[in-house]
Amino acid sequence: MLYRPVGLLLITIALATSCGSDGPDDNTLPVVTITGPAPGVVSGTVTLTVSATDNHRVAFVRWRVNSGLVALVDSVPPYEFDWDTSTYAAGFYDWEALATDPSGNTGISAPVEYTISP
């Protein structure tokens, strides 16, 4: 008789884990990398792409340029942002991607520098 409740408890825990619950102990940051384009001179509309993974799942990806957040949240892979460089002055721009999981853990990519020439 003692084994049945334990078995039911184990099944309940397994189902909760397999359904994607991050639980209170998820402290693992998502891993995020800007995958394209390569750093360098850009012009026109440029599609920035990101690879983001997490031990559970990525809830959304945000973009940051020169330490200021861009008002774009992408919650569906592939994570992409079409950057219209014509709306920016000539100069150097450091882009970063921030991936956040359902527990609120946020991983930040290494910056990638793009140049808009005059």
C-alpha angles and dihedrals in degrees: 000000000000092000097060097063091045090050092050090048091052091050091050092051092047092052093049091051095046092050091068101259107160093200127203094289099061104121097149114122119223115250112234132180132177102233102183154084103008115246115275144076116346135180139174117014112343123191111221112202131197138197111211129176136169137184087251110012142303113255097192146335125227130190130229127192121192089347094305121112118241113220095246127111119184116193099169126069134266087064107214140156126195106218114200100207092189088077092059129073120245111277146080122315125190111204125196131179123217118204119195128192126210090267091059096253109146127200120195125209124229109267119262117205122220126182127213108200122213 
